Amino acid sequence: MITYRLGVNDLADTRFAYSPLLETVTSLWALRWPERYVLHLPWIRRTRAALAEAPRDRLAALDGLLSPDRGWLPDFLTPRPETPLPDFAEELRRVQETPTASAVADFRTVYGRHPLPPVMAPPVIAEALRFYWHLAIEPHWPRMRALLEADLLYRARLLARDGAAAVLAELDRRARFADGEYRLHVSHALHYDVPVAGRGLWLVPALFLPQAVSPVSPSRPPTVAYPARGIATLWETSPPRPVGAVVDLIGAARAGLLAAIEAPTSTSDLARRLDVTPSAVSQHLGVLLRTGLLNRVRAGRVVLYARTELAERLLHDSVDE
């Protein structure tokens, strides 16, 4: 059990960020245990095929990153983001500049009684991660980033409406927040109790996590990475079926588009999922926006669209007919 003790100021300093480096490193779990990541099978198949054609020496350093029994990752591979919307190159620089002694200590912590991997030099590992990023993650990053930014928007709204306690309680079904203590069950073998003590608690949505996790070492900055909302839609390509009488009201194309926006979504992500051009999606979004069925908000570099309460009632009533 991991326990973070938060004062009033710590709760006020709770922040959100996503991490392209975290996605890169944790995606290795899906490749090792595909049976646990069925929602990512389309990505797993494509990535395994790409890796089979890649030079083996460029990827050799990745083999020892996951501990043999638990699959834990050394903490230096997943540093806490320094900004809400970090750049992969900047995050990778932090890995590359990790002192070798610190990296070896992290490997010893996660490997336990097992022999250490042959490659533990941060610059070598960083170069392998750079190659892997370009091969496995970067081609899909726009859709991945859109889903992560949609999660950030949802959490920000929840924070404004219900407060930090509600946000923390929703991150993981096994997490508990009471009397200023946030308790998170990560592993039977991982236990620590630390005060946040002005260091800030950062909450990081991720796509390859089966549950919420925190750093292995209690000395690391307080961070909770948790499964993002909407992961099941990440690799969707077929459009949803338009629903009921709403089709008669606004047409099949706009009804299908409206039904597809189950969570805040970008124009490019909708175009991909519906297999149409972004310009066509943009025209329909403009109409739905002007008629009060959508709201829009900017999250970083992306504009996200979300259904209004009127749209929710319209879709719900149409389905109930």
C-alpha positions in Angstrom: 0.0 0.0 0.0 1.3 3.4 -1.0 0.1 6.4 1.2 0.6 10.0 0.2 -0.3 12.4 3.1 -1.6 15.7 1.8 -2.1 19.0 3.6 -4.5 21.7 2.4 -1.8 23.3 0.3 -0.8 20.0 -1.2 -4.4 19.4 -2.4 -4.4 22.9 -3.9 -1.2 22.1 -5.7 -2.5 18.9 -7.3 -1.7 19.0 -11.0 -2.3 17.1 -14.2 0.1 16.2 -17.0 0.6 13.5 -19.6 3.9 12.0 -20.6 4.9 10.7 -24.1 7.9 9.0 -22.4 5.6 7.2 -20.0 3.6 5.9 -22.9 6.7 4.7 -24.7 8.1 2.8 -21.7 4.8 1.3 -20.4 3.9 0.1 -23.9 6.6 -2.5 -23.4 4.2 -4.2 -21.0 1.6 -4.7 -23.8 4.2 -6.3 -26.0 5.4 -8.7 -23.3 1.9 -9.6 -22.0 -0.6 -9.1 -24.9 -3.2 -11.3 -23.2 -3.5 -8.6 -20.6 -3.9 -5.8 -23.1 -6.6 -7.0 -25.5 -7.8 -3.4 -26.2 -4.4 -2.7 -27.7 -4.2 -5.8 -29.9 -4.4 -3.7 -33.2 -1.4 -1.7 -32.0 0.4 -4.8 -30.7 0.1 -6.6 -34.1 1.3 -3.6 -36.1 4.2 -2.9 -33.7 5.4 -6.5 -33.5 5.5 -6.6 -37.3 7.5 -3.3 -37.4 9.9 -4.6 -34.7 10.5 -7.8 -36.6 11.9 -5.7 -39.5 14.0 -3.4 -37.3 17.8 -3.8 -36.7 18.1 -5.9 -33.5 21.1 -4.0 -32.2 19.0 -0.7 -32.1 16.6 -2.3 -29.7 18.7 -4.6 -27.6 18.9 -2.2 -24.6 15.1 -2.5 -24.2 15.2 -6.2 -23.3 16.2 -5.6 -19.7 14.0 -2.7 -18.8 11.2 -4.7 -17.2 12.1 -6.7 -14.1 11.7 -10.5 -14.7 9.0 -11.4 -12.2 6.9 -8.3 -11.7 7.6 -6.2 -14.8 8.5 -3.2 -12.7 10.3 -0.3 -14.3 13.3 1.6 -12.9 12.1 5.0 -11.7 14.6 6.9 -13.8 12.8 5.8 -17.0 9.6 7.5 -15.9 10.5 10.9 -14.4 7.6 13.0 -13.3 6.7 15.5 -16.0 8.0 19.0 -15.5 5.2 20.6 -17.5 1.6 19.6 -18.2 2.3 19.0 -21.9 5.9 17.7 -22.1 7.9 17.1 -25.2 9.3 13.6 -25.7 12.8 14.8 -26.6 13.0 16.8 -23.4 11.8 13.9 -21.3 14.3 11.6 -23.0 17.1 14.1 -22.3 16.4 13.6 -18.6 16.8 9.9 -18.9 20.0 10.3 -20.9 21.5 12.6 -18.3 20.7 10.2 -15.4 24.0 9.4 -13.5 24.9 5.8 -14.1 25.1 5.1 -10.4 21.5 6.2 -9.9 20.3 4.1 -12.8 22.1 1.0 -11.4 20.5 1.6 -8.0 17.0 1.8 -9.6 17.7 -1.4 -11.5 18.8 -3.1 -8.3 15.6 -2.0 -6.6 13.3 -3.5 -9.2 15.3 -6.6 -10.0 15.7 -7.7 -6.4 17.3 -11.1 -6.3 17.5 -11.5 -10.0 20.7 -10.9 -12.0 20.9 -7.4 -13.4 20.5 -6.8 -17.1 23.7 -6.4 -19.2 22.8 -2.9 -20.4 22.2 -0.2 -17.7 23.9 2.9 -19.2 21.3 5.7 -19.5 22.7 7.1 -22.8 22.4 3.7 -24.5 19.0 3.1 -23.1 17.8 6.6 -24.1 19.0 5.9 -27.7 17.1 2.6 -27.9 14.0 4.4 -26.5 14.4 7.1 -29.1 14.5 4.5 -31.9 11.5 2.6 -30.4 9.5 5.9 -30.1 9.9 6.7 -33.7 8.9 3.1 -34.7 6.1 2.3 -32.3 4.6 5.4 -30.7 5.2 8.5 -32.8 3.1 7.3 -35.8 0.1 7.0 -33.4 0.9 9.9 -31.2 -1.8 12.4 -32.5 -4.6 10.0 -31.6 -3.0 9.0 -28.4 -2.4 12.6 -27.4 -6.0 13.6 -28.2 -7.3 10.9 -25.9 -4.9 12.0 -23.1 -5.8 15.6 -23.5 -9.5 14.7 -23.4 -8.9 13.0 -20.1 -7.1 16.1 -18.7 -10.1 18.2 -19.7 -12.5 15.7 -18.0 -10.5 15.7 -14.8 -10.2 19.5 -14.8 -14.0 19.8 -15.0 -14.4 17.2 -12.2 -11.9 19.1 -10.1 -13.7 22.4 -10.6 -17.1 20.9 -9.9 -16.5 18.4 -7.1 -13.0 19.1 -5.7 -9.7 17.3 -5.4 -11.1 14.5 -3.2 -13.5 13.4 -5.9 -10.8 13.4 -8.5 -8.5 11.3 -6.4 -11.1 8.8 -5.5 -12.0 8.2 -9.2 -8.5 7.5 -10.4 -8.6 3.8 -9.3 -11.4 1.7 -7.9 -9.1 0.5 -5.1 -7.8 4.0 -4.2 -9.1 5.7 -1.1 -8.8 9.3 0.1 -9.8 10.2 3.6 -8.4 12.5 6.4 -5.8 13.9 4.1 -4.4 10.5 3.2 -4.4 9.1 -0.3 -4.0 5.3 -0.2 -3.2 3.4 -3.4 -2.7 -0.4 -3.7 -0.1 -0.9 -6.4 1.5 -4.2 -5.4 1.6 -6.5 -2.4 5.4 -6.0 -2.5 5.4 -2.2 -2.6 4.7 -0.2 0.6 5.6 3.3 1.7 4.0 6.2 3.6 5.3 9.7 2.7 4.1 13.3 3.2 3.8 15.3 0.0 5.1 18.2 2.0 5.0 20.9 -0.6 6.4 18.8 -3.5 3.1 18.8 -5.3 1.1 15.7 -6.3 1.0 15.2 -10.1 -1.7 13.0 -11.7 -0.8 11.5 -15.1 -3.3 9.7 -17.4 -1.8 6.8 -19.4 -2.9 4.4 -22.1 -1.0 1.2 -21.2 -1.8 1.0 -17.5 -4.1 -1.7 -16.1 -4.3 0.2 -12.8 -2.9 3.3 -11.1 0.8 3.2 -10.2 3.4 5.3 -8.4 7.2 5.4 -8.3 8.9 2.4 -6.8 11.0 4.6 -4.5 9.4 6.8 -1.9 12.0 9.4 -2.4 10.7 10.2 -5.9 8.4 13.2 -6.4 4.8 12.2 -5.6 3.1 11.0 -8.8 0.1 8.8 -9.6 -0.2 7.5 -13.1 -3.6 6.1 -13.9 -5.6 4.6 -16.8 -7.0 7.3 -19.0 -10.7 7.3 -19.9 -11.8 6.0 -23.3 -9.0 3.6 -24.0 -11.4 1.2 -25.6 -12.0 3.8 -28.4 -8.3 4.4 -29.1 -7.9 2.0 -32.0 -11.5 2.2 -33.3 -12.0 2.8 -37.1 -15.6 1.9 -37.7 -18.3 4.6 -37.1 -21.0 4.1 -34.5 -24.6 3.5 -35.7 -26.7 6.7 -35.8 -29.5 6.4 -33.2 -33.3 6.7 -33.3 -35.3 9.9 -34.1 -32.3 12.1 -33.7 -31.4 11.0 -37.3 -34.7 12.5 -38.6 -33.9 15.7 -36.8 -30.3 16.4 -37.7 -29.5 13.8 -40.3 -27.5 10.5 -40.2 -24.1 12.0 -40.6 -24.4 14.5 -37.8 -26.3 12.1 -35.6 -23.4 9.6 -36.0 -20.9 12.3 -35.3 -22.8 13.4 -32.2 -23.0 9.8 -30.9 -19.2 9.3 -31.5 -18.4 12.2 -29.1 -18.7 10.1 -25.9 -15.8 12.0 -24.4 -14.1 15.3 -25.4 -12.6 14.6 -28.8 -10.6 16.5 -31.5 -11.5 16.9 -35.1 -8.7 14.7 -36.3 -9.6 11.9 -34.0 -13.2 12.0 -35.1 -12.1 12.0 -38.8 -10.0 8.9 -38.2 -12.8 7.0 -36.3 -15.5 7.9 -38.8 -13.2 7.4 -41.9 -14.0 10.8 -43.4 -11.9 13.9 -44.1 -11.2 16.4 -41.3 -12.8 19.2 -43.4 -16.1 17.2 -43.6 -16.0 16.7 -39.8 -15.3 20.3 -39.2 -18.3 21.4 -41.2 -20.6 19.2 -39.2 -19.0 20.3 -35.9 -19.7 23.9 -36.8 -23.4 23.2 -37.3 -23.6 21.2 -34.1 -21.8 23.9 -32.2 -24.1 26.7 -33.5 -27.2 24.7 -32.6 -26.1 24.3 -29.0 -25.4 20.5 -29.2 -21.6 20.9 -28.6 -19.2 22.9 -26.6 -15.5 23.3 -27.5 -12.4 24.1 -25.4 -8.7 24.3 -26.2 -6.4 21.8 -24.4 -2.8 22.5 -25.3 -2.5 22.5 -29.0 -5.8 20.7 -29.7 -9.4 21.9 -29.7 -11.7 19.4 -28.1 -15.5 19.1 -28.7 -17.9 17.8 -26.0 -21.6 17.2 -26.0 -23.8 19.6 -24.2 -26.6 18.6 -21.8 -29.1 19.3 -24.5 -27.3 16.8 -26.8 -27.2 14.2 -24.0 -30.9 14.5 -23.5 -31.6 14.3 -27.2 -29.5 11.1 -27.7 -31.0 9.5 -24.5 -34.6 10.3 -25.5 -34.0 9.0 -29.0 -32.6 5.7 -27.8 -35.6 5.3 -25.4 -38.2 5.6 -28.1 
